C-alpha cells in the first residue's frame, strides 16, 4: 500500500470512528482557495451544535502523527473553516472546534479534542 492509499484508509477509519462516537459528517476534503494560502480540511463533523474541523494524520507512532500538524497547517485549516462557515450559513451559530485524529496502523486511533485554538 502506498502513502496515498494509506492516507485514504486513515481518512476512512477516522470517519468511521467519528460516526461511531455520535458525530455526523458534513464535509470531507474541503478545499478553499488555491496555492500557498489554501486551506484544506480532511473531515468536517457536527455533534449537537458544535462544528468540528478535523485533521487526520497517519504515522508510525502517535507522537509522530501529532508533530506532523504544523502551525502553518493549523492556520490554513482555520482559514478553511472560516470559509466553510461563511459559505454554509446554517452553521453560523454553532460552536467551532479543531480536533486531530491520529492513526497508527493497525487500528490505533487517538482523538484529540481541541487540538489547537484560534489565536
Secondary structure, DSSP 8 states (H G I E B T S, - for coil): --HHHHHHHHHHHHHHHHHHTT-EEEEEEEEESSSTT-EEEEEEEEETTEEEEEEEEE-SSHHHHHHTS-HHHHHHHHHHHHHHHHH-GGGTTSEEEEEEEEEETTTEEEEETT-S---
